[in-house]
Amino acid sequence: MLDILIRDATIIDGTGGPPRTGDVGIEGDRIACVGEAGEGAWREIDAAGLTVAPGFIDIHTHSDFSLLIDGRARSAVYQGVTTQINGNCGISAFPVGAEGAYLGPFESARLRRAVVPDWKSAAGYFAVLERQGMAINSGFLTGHGAVRQAVMGQSAEAPSQGQMDAMKGLVALQMEAGALGLSTGLTYVPGSYASTEEIIELAAVTAPYGGIYVTHMRNYTASIMEALEEAIRIGREAGVPVHASHITPCPPATGSAGKLLERIDRAQTEGWDVTAETEFYATGSTSLKSLLPPWALAGGNGAMVERLAQQALRKRMWREILEKGSELGGSTKTVLMQQGLWDKLWLGNCAVNTGLTGKTFAEIGRLRKTDPFDAICDILIEEEGAVSFYGEDKTEEDIDRLVQGAHCGVGSDGLALANGGPLAEEREHPRCYGGMAYLIRTLVRERKVRPLEGVVQKMTQFPARRMGFTDRGLLEEGMQADLVVFDPERISDRATINDPCVYSEGVLWSFVNGVAVLDSGRPTGERPGRVLRN
């Protein structure tokens, strides 16, 4: 007898093939049957009018620390996400050096207080996660930013041979513990200080372990094609597959999605294993300090605050922003400041200026009776650098085009949160709570970019294959029982910039390794998630 039988559902199996009606049975932590059940079950779910699919896999997330603080992962569970890939953009919870954990652009005053690592490497971190339990599965990349900080701090210098050897040793240690590969964040300090050759050497360390190179590229604006070429070169010379993160082009490269896909397709025909993913919100979010020239961040937040307090240096920063925009090497959204589009920049997660969260910097400048750039600098000082922002610099047209690409997936760029408990005050981007539900609402129901089965394939089979998970991502007999039951007409996000901590709706059941984490639309509190090692 089966443990669970989902009856009369519309089955979307993850392959992109047409839906069909049938049953899905679960026994233990595996899918026991798909199609027509030949036996009964201890529990049956009437899914007539509902859709059953493989559990959604979010290929690009940043829950490394939030899962540690609150393993319930409620914002992900309500979206139907059963697996996340963390450690992206050079930001990972391991390795940990003398300067502590590398939080990168996700640094906030609350996270800084909450995260006190008692581990040094991936093995210790994984043990902590498994001991406390998680509602969802997670695989982890090793962040280049964490590796570099552990060995070199926030130094802008090139590594010595001894430092290079130490970094390579750290990468190997994380891979031995089960990390999936190496990620970089080449617009974030200290990743922005690294040469191409440094990254090639480090990525090559992952090759014997079957690792992958995943990159937040060096540029997403005017030089986006050159940045993609750098990523391809790194993979080719290091001997590893390449995955370009959130590849959506930003001004003045808006409209170049087709060219990016053509280059990736050409790399595939040339024999190089290159893929990408697009985020699906036109508005993104990152650390406010990434709007400054990289030299202003050297030495850490304390040194940055000292520079911001000097009017001469502040004027130099602004002069460089006007001259180069996002070609400075920081956030792509620097171009919005360069063009004076202050109404497309909003204050995000912070501790001191919470009353201004969600307001544009045009509004904040008026409220403070100061220039918007000075308002940014002043807030960075007041928040000691631990503050985020939102910026609208992408188009739905580029997002829609990228979703059509054979070698391009989708990722939220969010993190698992909960609007009650220790993470309740984290007012991050609405993608954290909306994510996959937003994707289905906008791309399937509203803009009709792809049919539901095509979008589900991008959220299931595509990321599972890319990350080497041979037993997840499809509804097939023998696969791990990660699956989601939802109403395709009702699944929707409710989080907004002004009210970002609102759960999505429309997912009725979600199973992780055969255990329900969402039952009749309500979280069960179970934590059956696993660390997915290479």
LUMSE-123177 format. One record per residue: residue in three letters; x, z, y of N, C-alpha, C, O in turn. Coordinates in pm, whole numbers, plus 50000, padded with zeros to 5 digits. Layout:
AlaXZYXZYXZYXZY/...
***
This chain:
Met500845000049881500005000050000500885000050125501885007150132/Leu500494991950224501234991250350501035003950431500065011250413/Asp501985006450521501835017750612500865014250725499975022050759/Ile501035002250782500214997850895499854983250874500694975250833/Leu498594979750902498164965850893497444962151022496444968251059/Ile497974952151089497374946951213496554934751172497124924651131/Arg495234935651184494354925351129493814915951237493534919851350/Asp493694903151196492964892951273493524890851414492764888351508/Ala494834891851428495464889851559495834875251578495944867651481/Thr496034871451702496684858651732498174861051720498744868951796/Ile498814854351625500224856851595501094847051674500954834851660/Ile501984852351756503044844551820504344849651760504754860951786/Asp504994841151680506074846351595507454846751659508394851651597/Gly507594841851782508884842251851509674829351844510674827951915/Thr509264820051762510004807351749509654797451859510374787651879/Gly508574799951932508064790252028507014781151970506444772852040/Gly506754782651840505734774551773504334778751812504144789251874/Pro503324770751776501944773551817501414786451755501804789951644/Pro500534793551826499934805751774499044802851654498574791651637/Arg498824812951573497894812051461497234825551443497734835651492/Thr496144825951373495424838451350495804844151213495914836751116/Gly495994857051207496354862951080496644877751093496314884151192/Asp497284883050988497584897350979499104899450980499874890550944/Val499504911251023500914915351016500954929350956500304938551006/Gly501734930750848501834943650781503194949950800504204942950805/Ile503214963250811504454970850828504584980750712503644987850678/Glu505774980950654506084990950552507434996950586508444990050591/Gly507445010050610508685016350655509085010950791508275010650883/Asp510335006550803510815001150930510904985850928511584979851011/Arg510214979550831510304964950816508924958450822507904964750795/Ile508934945750858507724937550850507544933450704508424927150645/Ala506414936950647506174934450504505444921350478505644915250373/Cys504604917050574503894904350554503434899050689503174906550782/Val503344885750695502844878850815501934867650766502374858950690/Gly500704867650809499754857250768498484863550717497624867650795/Glu498374864250583497194870350522497644881750432498374879650336/Ala497194893850464497604905550386496904905650251495704903350241/Gly497694908450149497114908950015496784922949970496334924849857/Glu497004932650053496744946550015496284954350136496374949550249/Gly495814966350112495344974950221496484982850281497654980750248/Ala496124992150372497135000050440496605013850470495385016050476/Trp497505023050489497105036550528496415036450663495515044550689/Arg496835027150750496165026050880495985011350912496915003350896/Glu494785007750956494524994050996494144993651144493435002351194/Ile494644983251213494364981151355493604968051368494094957551328/Asp492424968651424491644956551449492164949951576491964955051686/Ala492834938751560493464931951673492754918951709493354910251771/Ala491514917551672490754905451709490714904051860490374913551931/Gly491074892251910491114889752053492424893852118492624891752237/Leu493334899852039494624904252090495744895652031495534888451933/Thr496914896552091498084888952045499124898651991499394909052051/Val499724895151877500834902851823502074893951828502034882151792/Ala503184899651873504424892251890505594901351856505414913551846/Pro506784895651836507954904451822508084913151947507694908952056/Gly508624925051931508844933552048509734926452148510694919652110/Phe509424927852275510174920852378511584926752390511774938952387/Ile512564917952403513964921752419514384918052560514414906252595/Asp514724927852639515164925452776516684924052773517404933852754/Ile517164911852791518584908852773519454913852886520674914352873/His518834917452999519664921853112519044934253177518114933353257/Thr519574946053140519084958653196520254967953227521404965353190/His519934978853296520944988353343520495002753315520545011253403/Ser520055005253192519525018453156520585027753096520245037853036/Asp521855024353113522935031953051522815046953079523045055152990/Phe522465050453201522375064553238520945069753236520705081453207/Ser519985061053267518595065853268518115069253127517345078653111/Leu518555061853025518195065252887518775078752848518195086152768/Leu519915081852905520575094452877519805106152938519695116852880/Ile519265103753058518535114253129517115115953076516615127153066/Asp516485104853041515105105252990514935094252886514665082752921/Gly515075097852761515025088152652513645082652623513505074052536/Arg512615087552693511255082452669511095067952711510255060852656/Ala511885063452809511875049452853510475044252882510135032952846/Arg509655052352947508245049252963507985035853033507115028252991/Ser508745032853140508475020453214508695008253126508024998153144/Ala509635008953031509874997952938508804997452830508324986752794/Val508435009152778507445009852670506115003752712505504996452634/Tyr505665006552834504395001152882504434985952897503384979552899/Gln505614980052909505744965452919505794958552783505704946352775/Gly505934966252676506114960352543507564957852507507844951052408/Val508494963152587509924961752556510294971352444510034983352454/Thr510894966152338511334974452227512864975152218513404983752149/Thr513544966152289515014965952288515524961852425514984952752488/Gln516564968552470517254964652594518724962052564519314967752472/Ile519314953152645520764951052644521304957052773521004952252882/Asn522114967352760522664974552874524164972152887524764965152805/Gly524764978052990526194975853015526474962953087527594957853083/Asn525464957353154525634944653224526354946453359526494957553409/Cys526794935253415527364934653550528594943453567528874948153678/Gly529334945853459530534953953467530264968853472531194976753488/Ile528984972953457528594986953474528204992553337527204988253279/Ser528965001953286528615008153158528975022953164529745027353249/Ala528395030353071528635044853066529965048253002530335059952994/Phe530685038352956531985040352892532875028352924532375017352949/Pro534195030452923534905043152906534835051653032534485046753139/Val535175064253019535165073653131536575078753155537225083953064/Gly537045077253278538385081953314538325094053404537315101053410/Ala539415096453474539545108453557538545108653671538155119453717/Glu538115096853718537175096353830535715097753786534805096953868/Gly535505099753658534145101553608533475088353573534125077953565/Ala532175088953552531415077153511531355066953623531295070453741/Tyr531375054253585531255043353682529775039453694529205033453603/Leu529165042953807527755040053830527545026753900526435021353899/Gly528605021353961528495008554029527395008454133527195018454202/Pro526674997354146525634996354249524395004654219523475005254302/Phe524345011154101523175019454069523415034154102522665042954060/Glu524465036454176524745050254216523635055354308523245048654404/Ser523145067154278522225074154367522615088854365523265093554272/Ala522205096154468522555110254475522045117754353522725126654301/Arg520835114154306520255121154191521005117954063521295126853984/Leu521335104954042522085101353922523475107653924523985111953821/Arg524075107954042525415113554055525425128254012526375132853949/Arg524345135654046524245149754006523915151053858524405160153791/Ala523095141853808522575143253672523565139053565523545144353453/Val524435129553597525335123853497526675131253501527495129153590/Val526875139853402528145146953386528645143853246528305151053152/Pro529425133253229529785128653094530575139053016531525145053067/Asp530175140952889530995148852798531535139752688531805144152576/Trp531685127052721532255117152631533305109152708533325109252831/Lys534155102352636535175093952698535005079252663535425070452738/Ser534375076652548534285062752501532915060052442532055068852437/Ala532725047652397531445043352342530995051952225529815055152212/Ala531935055752139531575063652021530915076852062529905080752004/Gly531485083552160530915096152205529585094352275528655102252256/Tyr529495083952356528245081052427527135077752329526015082852342/Phe527425069452231526405065952131525935078452056524755079852026/Ala526865087352026526495099551954525535108152036524595113951981/Val525755108852168524865116452255523475110252255522475117352242/Leu523395096952269522105090152271521355092152139520155094952138/Glu522065090752030521405091951899520965106351873519965108651804/Arg521705115851926521335129851906520045133351982519195140551930/Gln519895128152103518705131452181517535122352149516375126252167/Gly517805110252102516755100752066516295092252182516325096352298/Met515845079852148515345070252247514055064052194513895062252073/Ala513155060852285511925054152244512155039652207511385033852131/Ile513215033652260513505019452237514925017752183515755026752192/Asn515185006052127516535002552083517374998252203516834994152306/Ser518684999452189519544994352295520894990052238521494997052157/Gly521344978352282522714973952258523484975052388522894974452496/Phe524814976752378525604979652497526844970852506527574969052408/Leu527064965452624528294958452657529264968552721528854978852774/Thr530554965352714531564973352784531734967652924532024955852939/Gly531544975853025531644971153162533084970653211533824980453203/His533484958953261534834957353316535064967053431536174972353446/Gly534034969553512534174979053623534534992953573535364999753633/Ala533904997153463534195010253406535605010653350536315020653365/Val536014999853284537374999053228538414999753339539385007253331/Arg538204991753444539184991253554539245004753627540335009453660/Gln538085010853651538085023653720538785034353636539495042753691/Ala538585034053505539205044053418540715043453424541385053653409/Val541265031453445542715029653446543285029453587544355034953612/Met542565022953681543125020253813542335026353929542705024454045/Gly541265033553899540425038654006539785027154082539385017154021/Gln539675028454213539065018054296540135009354363539885003454468/Ser541305008754304542405001054362542074986254370541464980554280/Ala542494980154482542314965754498543524957854448543514945554452/Glu544544964754402545774958254357545604951454222544694954754145/Ala546484942054194546524936154060547114946453965547984954254005/Pro546684946753840547214956653746548664953853709549084942353698/Ser549424964653690550764963253634550624959953486549524960453431/Gln551754956753421551684953753278551204965953200550444964753105/Gly551664977753242551224989853175549734992253191549054996253096/Gln549224989853312547784991453337546984981053258545904984153206/Met547504968853251546814958453175546734962253027545694960652963/Asp547834967252974547844971352834546854982752810546174983152708/Ala546784992052906545855003252893544404998252894543585003152816/Met544084988752981542724983352986542384976052857541274977452805/Lys543324968352805543074961152680542844970952565541994968652478/Gly543594981952565543394992052462542014998452471541395001352369/Leu541545000652594540215006452612539114996852565538155001052501/Val539264983952597538274974152553538204973852400537114973652342/Ala539374973852335539404973652189538724986052131538014985152031/Leu538934997552193538355010052145536825009552151536145014352060/Gln536285003852259534815002952271534254993052169533184995352112/Met534964982152147534494972252049534494978251908533584975651830/Glu535494986251876535564992551745534385002051723533945004151610/Ala533875007651832532745016951822531405009751816530385015951787/Gly531394996551844530144989051832529654982351957528544977151958/Ala530444982352065530034975052185529874960252152530524955152061/Leu528994953352226528664939452195529644929452257529744918152210/Gly530344933552360531264924452427531684930452560531544942452582/Leu532204921952648532674926052779531784919952886531444908152880/Ser531394928152985530654922853099531474924753226532294933853236/Thr531234915953323531884917353453530844917153564529774911153550/Gly531194923653673530414922953797531364918753907531954927253974/Leu531524905753926532594900554010532274900354158533064895354238/Thr531114905854196530854907954339530864922854371530654926754487/Tyr531104931254271531114945754291532524951254279533314946654197/Val532834961054361534104968254350534034977354226533034984354209/Pro535074977354140536364970754154536454956954088537514950754091/Gly535344952154029535404939153960535804927854052536464918454009/Ser535404928654179535694917954273537194916554301537634906254352/Tyr537964926754266539404926254288540154919154175541344916254187/Ala539464916354065540124911153946540324896053954539454888754003/Ser541444891453907541714877053898541074871353772540694878753681/Thr540954858153769540434851553649541304854653529540794856953419/Glu542604854653548543544856953438543384870953379543484872853258/Glu543134880853466542904894453417541704894853323541744901253218/Ile540634887953363539414888353283539604880753152539094884953049/Ile540324869753156540594862153033541284871152931540904871452814/Glu542304878352976543044887252884542134897752822542214900552703/Leu541284903652904540414914352855539304908852764538974914952662/Ala538734897452803537684891552719538224887452583537524888452483/Ala539484882852580540094878452454540194889952354540214887652233/Val540264902252404540334913852314539084914952229539134919852116/Thr537944910452281536684911752208536514901052100535664902552012/Ala537304890452105537104879052014537164882951866536294878751790/Pro538154890951822538214894251678537004902451631536744903251511/Tyr536284908451723535114916551688533804908751700532724914351683/Gly533904895651729532694887751749532044890351882530834888951896/Gly532844894251982532314897952112531854886152195532144874552164/Ile531114889252302530604879352396531044883452537531174895352566/Tyr531264873552623531574876152763530314873752845529794862552848/Val529824884352910528594883652990528974886453135529594896753164/Thr528604877453226529134878953361528104877953473527304868553480/His528144887953561527604886553696528684879053770529724884753803/Met528454866453797529504857453841530024861153980529474869854048/Arg531084854354020531734857254147530924852554266531124857354378/Asn530024843254245529264837654357527954831754307527914825754199/Tyr526884833354386525594827354352525054819454471523874815954474/Thr525914816554568525474809554688526184796154697526064787854607/Ala526924793954803527524780654824528484776754713528604764954681/Ser529174786454652530174783454549529674786854409530474790154321/Ile528384786054388527844789854258528344780954145528564785754034/Met528524768054171529004759154065530444762554029530814762153911/Glu531254765854129532634769854102532674782954022533514784653934/Ala531744792054054531684804653980531294802353834531834808953744/Leu530374793053810530014789753673531194783553599531414786353482/Glu531944775053668533134769053606534134779853568534754779153461/Glu534304789953653535204800953620534744808053493535554811153406/Ala533434810553483532904817253365533154809153238533544814653135/Ile532934796053247533154787253132534624787353092534964787852974/Arg535504786953193536944787153165537344800153095538134799953001/Ile536804811353141537134824253080536744824252933537534828352848/Gly535544819552902535124819052763535984809852679536344813152566/Arg536304798352736537104788452663538504793952631538984792752518/Glu539154799952732540524804552711540594817752636541594820652571/Ala539534825652645539504838252570538994836452428539184845152343/Gly538344825152402537824822452269536574830152235536384834452121/Val535694831952336534454839452314533274831952376533474823952467/Pro532044834352328530864828552392530694834252532531194845052564/Val529984826752616529764830652756528264831252783527504822652740/His527864841752856526484842752903526524846353050527034856853088/Ala525964837453134525944839653279524674847153318523564842453292/Ser524844858653380523714867253414522964862353537523544856153626/His521644865253539520754862253652521284850853739521734852853852/Ile521214838853683521904827353741521124820553853521534809953901/Thr520024826253894519184820253998519974818054127520554827554180/Pro520014805654180520814802854300520184808654427518964810054438/Cys521054811954522520644817954649521124809054764522014800854744/Pro520554810554884520934802154998522454802555022523054813255013/Pro523074791155051522484777855071522414769254945522234757154954/Ala522544775654826522494768054701521074766954646520884761554537/Thr520094771954720518704771054677518364756554638518714747154709/Gly517684755154525517324741754479518284735954378518074724754331/Ser519344743254342520364737654253520194742054108521114740554028/Ala519024747354072518794751953934519034740753834519614742953728/Gly518574728653867518754717353776520214714453749520584711653635/Lys521054714953852522484712553835523134723053746523984719953663/Leu522714735453763523254746153680522904743953534523764745553446/Leu521664740353507521254737753369521994725853310522394726153194/Glu522194715553391522934703753344524354707453304524874702553204/Arg524994716253384526374720153353526424728353225527344726753144/Ile525444737153206525404745153083525154736152963525784737852858/Asp524234726752976523964717352867525214709352832525514706952715/Arg525944705152936527164697352912528214705652840528924700652752/Ala528314718352878529264727152809528914728352661529794728452575/Gln527624729152632527194729852493527584717252416528054718052303/Thr527374705652477527714693052409529224691552392529694684752301/Glu529984697952481531444697552471531974707652369533174707952342/Gly531074715752314531494725252210531714739352258532234747552182/Trp531344742452382531524756052434530184763252434529184758052481/Asp530194775252379528964782952362528624790152493529104801252516/Val527814783852576527494789152709525974789852725525264780152698/Thr525484801452768524074803152798523944810952929524944814752990/Ala522704813252969522454820753092521084827353082520344825152986/Glu520754835453182519374840053197519054840653345519934842353430/Thr517764839253375517314840653512516474853253526515714856753436/Glu516624860053641515634870153673514394862953724514444850853747/Phe513274869953740512044862653769511304868053891510154864253915/Tyr511944876753966511424880954097512234873854205513454872854194/Ala511564868754308512284862654420513044873054500514014869854568/Thr512604885554493513254896654561514084904454461513594908454356/Gly515344906654495516234914254409516604927454472516124930954580/Ser517474934954404517884948054455519274951354405519634948054292/Thr520034957954490521364962854451521794973454551520984978054632/Ser523064977354546523544987854635523684982754778524104971354800/Leu523324991054874523394987155014524824984155057525064975455140/Lys525774991355001527164989355041527704975654999528714971155053/Ser527024969054904527494955754862527274945254969527724933854955/Leu526564948955077526394939655190527624939355279527724930855369/Leu528574948455256529794949055337530894940555275530844937855155/Pro531884936455353533044929655295533724938555192533794950655213/Pro534214933155081534804941454975535924950655022536084961654969/Trp536704946355122537794954955168537254968055225537944978255223/Ala536044967955276535464980055335535144990555231534955002255264/Leu535074986655103534704995654995535905001154919535755010154837/Ala537104995854947538294999854873538535014854887538445020454997/Gly538835021354774539135035554777537935044554753538075056754749/Gly536735038654738535555046654708534705049554830535005045354942/Asn533625056954806532635059554911533185067455029532825064755144/Gly534055076955002534615084855111535385076355209535225077655330/Ala536235067555155537015058655241536105048955316536345045955433/Met535055044155250534115035055315533425041955433533305036155541/Val532975054255413532295061655520533225063555640532785062355755/Glu534495066355614535455067855724535605054855802535705055055924/Arg535615043555733535725030655802534485027855885534575023055998/Leu533315030755829532065028155899531935036356027531235032456120/Ala532605047756031532555056256150533415050856264533325055756376/Gln534245040756236535135034956338534505022156391534345012456318/Gln534135022256517533445010856577534244997956566533674987256545/Ala535554998856580536384986756573536284980356435536194968156424/Leu536304988656329536204983256193534784978256165534604968356094/Arg533784985156220532404980756202532214966956266531554958356209/Lys532804964956383532704951956450533424941156371532974929656365/Arg534554944856310535274935156226534414930956107534354919156073/Met533734940756044532854937655931531774927755973531534917855905/Trp531134930556085530054922056130530564908056165529884898056139/Arg531734907256224532324894256257532554886056130532284874056126/Glu533054892556025533314885455900532004881255833531934870555773/Ile530984889655842529674886155786529124873755855528604864755789/Leu529224873255987528744861656063529524849056028528964838156022/Glu530824850656005531674838955977531484833755834531464821655812/Lys531344842855736531394838755595530134841655516529924835755410/Gly529274850555563528084853855486528434858855348529364866755332/Ser527704854455247527914859155111529184853555048529564857654938/Glu529854844155117531134839255066532214849855079533334847955032/Leu531894861055143532834872355149533144877755011534224883054987/Gly532174876454920532384881354784531534893254747531644898254635/Gly530684898054836529804909154803528464904054754528394894154681/Ser527394910754793526054906754751525694893054805526104889254915/Thr524914885554726524414872654773523544874354897523394865054977/Lys522964886054911522004888355019522654890255156521964891855256/Thr523984890155159524684890655288524284878855374524294879755497/Val523934867655310523534855855386522274858555468522084852255572/Leu521424867555424520224870955500520594877755632519954875455735/Met521624886255628522114892355753522734881655843522504881455963/Gln523524873055782524184862455859523164853955934523414849756047/Gln522024851555872520984843255932519974851256014519004845656066/Gly520204864356026519294872756106517934875056044516974878056115/Leu517834873655911516544875155843516344889755800516204892755682/Trp516314898455898516204912855871514854916655811514734927255750/Asp513844908155827512534911055769512494907855620511464910055556/Lys513594902655564513684900055420514614910055351514994908155236/Leu514974920655423515804931255369515064944555386514664948055497/Trp514884951955276514154964655278515064975855230515924973555145/Leu514884987955281515604999555231515015003555096513795003555077/Gly515895006955002515455010554868515635025254835515275033954914/Asn516195027954718516345041454665517355049454746518485044954765/Cys516975061154794517875069454872517425083954864516385086954807/Ala518225092954920517905107254915517585112955052516715121655063/Val518285108355157518145114055290517035107155370516295113655444/Asn516945093855356516025085955437514805081255359514365069855376/Thr514275089755275513155085755189511935081055269511155072855221/Gly511775086155390510635081855472510715067555517509725061855563/Leu511905061555503512095047555544512095037955425512135025855444/Thr512065043255305512075034755186510895024855190509765028755217/Gly511195012155163510165001855165509984995155300509264985255310/Lys510645000355404510574993955536511694983855550512774985655495/Thr511424972955623512454962955646513474968255746513204977555822/Phe514664962255744515674966655841515344961855982515894967156079/Ala514474952155994513954948756127513154960556180513294964456296/Glu512284966256094511484977956133512384990156158512204997356256/Ile513324992256068514195003956080515025003356208515225013456274/Gly515504991356242516244989756367515394993656487515875000356579/Arg514134989256486513254992656598512965007656602512965013756709/Leu512725013556485512435027856481513615036156528513455046456594/Arg514805031556494516015038956531516575034556667517545040256718/Lys515945024256725516405018856854517875014856847518685018456932/Thr518175007156743519535002456724519514988856656518484984556605/Asp520664982256656520814969456587520634971556436521114981656384/Pro519974962356365519754964356221521044966356142521064974356047/Phe522124959356178523374961456105523904975456128524404981856035/Asp523814980356251524234994156277523365004056200523855014456155/Ala522085000756185521205009356106521685009955961521675020655900/Ile522104998555906522644998155770523885006955760524015015055668/Cys524795005355856526035013155854525745028155867526355036255797/Asp524835031755957524505045855977523875051855852524185063155814/Ile522975044255788522335049355666523345050955554523275060555478/Leu524295041655542525345043055441526145055855463526515062555366/Ile526415059255589527125071655619526265083655579526745092855514/Glu525005083555620524105094755593523875096955444523715108355399/Glu523845085955367523595086955222524885087755142524855088055019/Glu526025088155212527345088555148527525077055049528165078554945/Gly526945065455084527115053355003526145051854889526065040954830/Ala525395062254853524505061854736523095057854778522215066354789/Val522895044954803521615039854853521505025254814522495017954813/Ser520275020854784520055006954745519174999954848518685006154943/Phe518974986954827518104979254915517484967954835517934964654725/Tyr516434961854893515824949854837516114938054930516244939755051/Gly516224926154871516414914254953515774902154887515914900154767/Glu515064894254966514394882254914515254870054943515314865355057/Asp515904864854839516824853554860516724843054750517634834854735/Lys515634843254672515464833354566514104826654580513244831454654/Thr513904815454509512644808354518511994807454381512664806954278/Glu510674807154381509944805454255510234791954193510214790654071/Glu510494781854275510794768454222512044768754135512054762754028/Asp513104775654181514324776454101514094784653975514584781153867/Ile513354795553988513054803853871512294795653767512624795953648/Asp511264788253812510454780153720511304769553650511114766853532/Arg512244763653723513094753253665514024759253560514214753453453/Leu514594770653589515524776953495514834781153366515424780153258/Val513594785753377512864789953257512634778253162512414780253043/Gln512694766053214512524754153130513784750753051513734742952956/Gly514934756753089516204753053026516314757852882515934769052850/Ala516824749152797516944752552654517934764052632517794771552535/His518914765252720519954775352701519864786352806520864792952835/Cys518684788352861518494798552964517354807952925516244803452898/Gly517634820752922516624830752890516124837753015516264832553126/Val515544849552997514984857253108515394871853093515464876952981/Gly515674878453204516044892653202515594899353330515604893153436/Ser515194911953320514584918553436515594923553538515274924253656/Asp516814927153494517804933453582517344947353625517834952653725/Gly516414953353551515894966453585516494977353498517504975253431/Leu515854988953499516274999953414515055008153371514025008153439/Ala515195015053259514085022753204513915035653283514855043453297/Leu512715037753334512405049553416511095055653368510485050953272/Ala510655066253435509355072353410508895078753539509705084553612/Asn507585077753568507095083253696506715097953686506065103453775/Gly507125104253577507035118653562508275123253490508805116053405/Gly508775135353521509995140153459511205138453548511055136853669/Pro512405138853490513635139353571513935126753651514755127153743/Leu513305115453618513565102953690512425099053783512415087953836/Ala511475107953802510265104453879510565100354022509815092454079/Glu511635105554080511935102654221512775090154239513075086354353/Glu513165083554130513975071454141513075059654179512395053954093/Arg513065056054306512215045154354513015032154354513435027154459/Glu513215026954235513975014554220513045002454236511865003854268/His513594990754214512854978154225511644978154132511714983754022/Pro510524972054173509334971754085509554964953951508744966453860/Arg510644957453937510944951153807511144961653698510964958753580/Cys511524973953737511724984553637510414988153568510404991353449/Tyr509314987753640507994991053586507174978653555506264979153472/Gly507484967353621506704955153602507294946053497506634942853397/Gly508544941753519509324934353422508594923653345508134913753402/Met508484925453214507944915153125506464912453150505994901253130/Ala505734922553194504324920353227504194911153349503324902453354/Tyr505054913253447505094904453564505424890153522504834880553572/Leu506374888853430506804875753382505634868153320505434856353351/Ile504854874653235503714868053171502634864853274502064854053273/Arg502364874453362501334872053465501684859953552500834851453576/Thr502904859253599503254848853696503564835453630503034825153673/Leu504404835253527504854822553470503814816453376503724804253366/Val503044824853307502074819553210500704817653274500154806653273/Arg500134828353330498754827753375498604821253513497694813253534/Glu499494824653605499294819953742499964806553769499294797253815/Arg501254805253743501954792753776501974782953659502294771253677/Lys501614787753539501514779153420502784771053398502734759053368/Val503924777753412505224771253394505464767753248505934756853216/Arg505114777153159505254775053015504094782052946503544791553001/Pro503724777452827502694784552751503224798052706504434800452704/Leu502314806752669502694820352632503724820352519504684828152524/Glu503544811952419504484811952307505904807852350506884812452292/Gly505994799352451507304795352502507994806652577509204808552563/Val507234814052656507814825352729508164836652633509204843052649/Val507314839152532507634849352434508934846052361509734855052333/Gln509164833352331510424829552266511624833352351512664837352298/Lys511484832052483512574835652575512824850852576513914855352611/Met511794858552537511894873152540512154879052403512254891352389/Thr512284870752299512404876052164513534869052087514634874352073/Gln513254857152037514254850251957515524847152036516624848951985/Phe515364842452160516534838552239517514850152257518684848552224/Pro517084861852310518044872652328518584878352198519734882652192/Ala517734878552092518204883851964519334875251909520364880451865/Arg519144862151913520214853251866521464854451952522584854551901/Arg521254855352085522404855552175523264867752153524494867152165/Met522624878952119523374891352102523704894251955524224904951923/Gly523394884751867523804886051728522934895051644523384900151541/Phe521684897251685520764905651607520024896751507519054890051544/Thr520454896551386519884887451287518574892551228517864885051161/Asp518244905351250517044910951188515984914751291515084922651260/Arg516064909351412515064912151516514764899351592515484889451582/Gly513664899751668513334888451754512344878551696511944869151765/Leu511934880451568510964871451505509954879651425510274890451374/Leu508754874451413507764880251321507914873051188507274862851164/Glu508754878651103508984873050971509124884450871509594895350906/Glu508704881950750508834891950645510284896050629511174887550621/Gly510524909250625511874914350607512584917950736513604924950734/Met512054913250850512674916650978512334930951016511374936750964/Gln513114936651107512804949951157511424949851224511054940151291/Ala510694960651204509314961251256509304965751402508804976451436/Asp509874957251487509734958551632508674948351672508904936351662/Leu507514952951715506474943451753505524949551855505444961751872/Val504824940751923503954944852032502594938052018502514926351983/Val501524945652045500164940352042499614941652184499564952652239/Phe499184930352242498744930652382497594921052406497314912152326/Asp496934923252517495854914552562496464904052655496874907552766/Pro496534891452614497234881352696496574878652830497224873652922/Glu495294881952843494604879852970494684892053062494374891253181/Arg495094903353006495084915553084496484921153110496664929253201/Ile497464916953031498804922353051499274918853192499274907153231/Ser499654928953268499984926653408500804938353463500704949653415/Asp501604935253563502354945453634501494951153747500564944553794/Arg501814963153791501114969253905502094974954008501664979754113/Ala503374974453979504374980054070504674970354184504724958254165/Thr504854975954303505204968054422506384974754492506794985754455/Ile506924968054593508044973854667507634986954732508404996654731/Asn506444987354789505994999654855505495010254758505425022054793/Asp505165006154636504685015454534505275011254400504565006154313/Pro506585013454382507285007454267507155014954136507545009654032/Cys506625027154136506635035454017505285035853947504775046553915/Val504705024053924503395022953860503555015053731504105004053731/Tyr503075020553621503235014153490502415001353480501384999753545/Ser502894992253396502164979953366500994983153272500904994053216/Glu500094973553257498934975453170498734963153082499304952553108/Gly497944964752978497604953552890498284953852756497874946552665/Val499324962252738499944964252606499224975852539499134986752595/Leu498704973452419497924983652347498754991152244498655003352234/Trp499574983952168500434990252068501834984652079502024972752104/Ser502804993152061504194988852055504874996851945504815009151942/Phe505524989651853506194995951739507694993351748508124982151772/Val508475003851729509935002951728510415008051592510235019751559/Asn511024999151515511465002551379510325008551297510505018051221/Gly509125002651316507955006451237507205018451288506185022251229/Val507665024651396507015036751450506345033351582506945026951668/Ala505105037551599504385034751722504935043151837504975055451828/Val505355036451944505745043552066504645042452172504625049952270/Leu503725032852150502515031452232501355029352135501415020452050/Asp500325037452147499205036952054497905036752134497605046252207/Ser497145025852122495905024152198496155025652348495325030852422/Gly497325020852391497655020952533498255033852583498505035252703/Arg498495043552493499035056452535500365059152464500485056652344/Pro501375064252536502665067152473502535078552373501815088152397/Thr503245077352262503155087352155504205098252168504055109052111/Gly505265095652243506365105252253507405103852144508405111052144/Glu507185094552051508165092451943509425085751999509385078652100/Arg510555088351932511845082651974512565076151856513595081251811/Pro512025065151806512615058651688513695048351720514185041451631/Gly514055047151848515015036851888516395039151829516765050451795/Arg517155028351817518505028951760519515022451853519175013451930/Val520755026951845521845019951910522195008051822522515009651705/Leu522144996051879522414983851804523874979851826524244974951933/Arg524684982151724526124979551734526464965251695525674958451629/Asn527654960751736528044947051703528254945551553528594934651506/
***
